[in-house]
Amino acid sequence: MPRFASKYYCLSRRLAIAVCFIVVTWCAGCAKSSDDKAKASPVAPAKTTYPVAEATLNTIELTEDAVRRLGIETQPMADRSMPRFRTYGADVVLPAGASVIVSAPLSGTLKLQNGQAMLIPGQRIEKDSLLLQLLPLLSPERDVLTPAERIRFAEATNTIAQSQNDAAAQVEQSQVQVEAAQIALDRAERLLKDKSGTIRTVDEATAQLKLAEAGLEAANARKVIVDGITLDTEAGTLQPLPIVAPMSGILRSVQVQPGQIMAAGSAMFEIMNDATLWVRVPVYVGDLGTLDLSGSAQLSAPGERQSSHSVSVNPVTVPPTAQALASTVDVYYELPNEHSKFQPGQRMSAQIRMMGEATTLAVPWSAVYLDIYGNQWVYEKTGDRTFVRRRVEVAFVADGWAALNHGPSVGASVVTAAVAELAGTEFGFAK
């Protein structure tokens, strides 16, 4: 190899080594810079387009004319002495005597009146309305009695007379039980007045009187049905026995069909009167001494936020019941149910008032604003014409005041009138 070629080869080799060194150094620096940048600013797992904090909610600023036109009124937050409540689970039940099972007074064949529709469970019926007809002994196709059937007719007459006598005796017996229960109640009340008796004795006597009155009502209803039986012996025919509703209510169940042959005493249908229901509240026995069970309770749906639309129910005296395994005693309240708003077996939430009162942060209920998600807010006045929405949590509502678990501090001025107008201004649906 010539001398100049060897020299050129050595120079090219040195140049290639230098270039490789520069490239490796630059790549290492880039990698290190990328690692440092990744460590300095990690990638967020999620991001929000418009992050909003409750501390930076919209500040509403009105003109003097707007404040005057809306009629905004404010009131400072303050501690207030309010009644205390405790919440329990409850269920709606039928009162005693509110459900009646109507049975066939004697053997016969069921039939419907011409053009009458068949009974359907859930159908609402009125008292004394004609529901069915019972044709004793004979089938609907034959009306004239044969000699053999005349013998059976005589037996049926004897059975009807006996049923009428039994019904009358049952009414008299029930009347005597009502009078005896009334006497026992009067005696218990006199002893309690003389401080010689107990409230429990009075409650038990009252419950016995209610049960006796319910038995008397059922006996009278049965007597009306039995007394309506008519047998035309002169014409040798049988007249259908009308089966009428002993009370107004809803058909809970129907066990018969037209043309069915019924035995005496067989159940035909059941009527449920839901105009008034009871609310059963199981109360832990350890809480009985802290509750005011003589006052009314507030009834609402389970999980429903506190509001002024709760239903007020009054206590009712019933036979005492309890559950030993759960260590609870049942407390009952009377629930009006004019339009069948509530159903037997429905789960509810009952707030029972506790003894004494407690001082708590409170605002007028008119100051609380509920948004579409059920959150509770108030509008705080922070300036002459500026207002800010603040979150609150209502514990309960009593006498038009809302007790708060937390909210603005004492002394903060909150809006009590024109709250809906302020909400419309903030969310853009006001005129």
Secondary structure as GFF3:
##gff-version 3
##sequence-region A 1 431
A	DSSP	alpha_helix	3	40	.	.	.	ID=ss1
A	DSSP	three_ten_helix	54	56	.	.	.	ID=ss2
A	DSSP	beta_strand	59	61	.	.	.	ID=ss3
A	DSSP	alpha_helix	64	70	.	.	.	ID=ss4
A	DSSP	beta_strand	73	76	.	.	.	ID=ss5
A	DSSP	beta_strand	78	93	.	.	.	ID=ss6
A	DSSP	beta_strand	99	103	.	.	.	ID=ss7
A	DSSP	beta_strand	108	111	.	.	.	ID=ss8
A	DSSP	beta_strand	124	125	.	.	.	ID=ss9
A	DSSP	beta_strand	130	136	.	.	.	ID=ss10
A	DSSP	alpha_helix	147	193	.	.	.	ID=ss11
A	DSSP	alpha_helix	199	227	.	.	.	ID=ss12
A	DSSP	beta_strand	231	232	.	.	.	ID=ss13
A	DSSP	beta_strand	237	238	.	.	.	ID=ss14
A	DSSP	beta_strand	241	244	.	.	.	ID=ss15
A	DSSP	beta_strand	249	254	.	.	.	ID=ss16
A	DSSP	beta_strand	261	262	.	.	.	ID=ss17
A	DSSP	beta_strand	267	272	.	.	.	ID=ss18
A	DSSP	beta_strand	276	284	.	.	.	ID=ss19
A	DSSP	three_ten_helix	285	290	.	.	.	ID=ss20
A	DSSP	beta_strand	297	300	.	.	.	ID=ss21
A	DSSP	beta_strand	311	315	.	.	.	ID=ss22
A	DSSP	beta_strand	322	323	.	.	.	ID=ss23
A	DSSP	beta_strand	328	336	.	.	.	ID=ss24
A	DSSP	beta_strand	347	364	.	.	.	ID=ss25
A	DSSP	three_ten_helix	365	367	.	.	.	ID=ss26
A	DSSP	beta_strand	369	370	.	.	.	ID=ss27
A	DSSP	beta_strand	376	381	.	.	.	ID=ss28
A	DSSP	beta_strand	386	391	.	.	.	ID=ss29
A	DSSP	beta_strand	393	398	.	.	.	ID=ss30
A	DSSP	beta_strand	401	406	.	.	.	ID=ss31
A	DSSP	beta_strand	413	417	.	.	.	ID=ss32
A	DSSP	alpha_helix	419	427	.	.	.	ID=ss33
###
